[in-house]
Amino acid sequence: MEENNNMIEQEEQSIDFGKLFRDLLKHKKLYVKVLPVAFLLAAIYSLSLPNYYNCEVKLSPEMSGGSSGSSGLLSLASSFGVNLGKMGGMGTEALFPTLYPDLMNSVDFKTSLFPVPVTIEGDKEKGESDRTISYYDYMENEQKAPWWGFILKAPGQAISFVKELLGGKSAEEDSTVDPFRLTVEQTEIVKAIDRNIVCDVDKKTMVITINVKDQDPVICAVMADTVKNRLQKFITDYRTSKARVDLEYNRKLYAETKARYEKARQKYAEFTDANQDVILQTVRQKQTDLENEMQLHYNAFTQVAAQLMAAEAKVQEETPAFTTLQSATVPVRKSGPKRAQMCLIFLFLAFLGTTAWILYKEDDLKPLLGLN
């Protein structure tokens, strides 16, 4: 009896795929109505999105010196996000490559890109000439957006326009950039730059990858090269800051000791010329004293000159070298949006939604979900 009851329960719980197919076939006209509408909406949505291009730059920074064994240990530790610090001569390397993305994400670095000049190519067939504007103006006024973006921004633009009329702010005040206190428009531009410019560091190989996305292929490549150069300059300034301070101090010391030596030499030469035929002992003693003083200043001058040469060599030694693995090039093909994939996803979701609604209406979901 128990075996019979189990067989009956299994038959009741079994899914009748034939019935499911017949129920779906019964509502085939619904698919004919829903899928074209879904395709039309997907086409409208995807065609409203502006094209964009990607440009990628790869750099390999020079690491501080050390033994091969310690550098291997540092590489292994860095793969887990750990900086071993002073091992292998890394004590002076406070700006580790894994911190470069955090540097580029800082507001100071992004606002430093605002005045970068970019050129918008004009349509030669229409007689339009090229225009050179700042990157901030380009991001604020030259970016294409879908039609719903203008609808969403319209209330905010109206409010800001009324505030400008009531507040009476000048254009110069709005154009100034204070990273400590950004305006609403500047904050939006910073967020847009954050989305468009991404820096990533491979923790194993320490290869820096800078990816820039933009609607203009030429500006995309220009900004990728600009970001690469600015990152290199910042790292170079940081690494050589102490050595450059020492160099300036040695240059100042060199100028002072040289002036003292030349003054002592001139004084000795004038005294010798004026007392050439004098054989008095006091005169000879004075001449000897001036000669000794000149020699002391000369020794100090030569020592400082050697220190200056060492300081110049130190700056050169501390200057990091970057190997460009992949340079910035103007992309030929757009990176997105992938409109065909969007349409397929829309159709797939519409098909799933319609199928689920039909199964729910025909009360076929309970056997599928095991709710009997």
Disulfide bonds with the S-S distance in Angstrom:
none
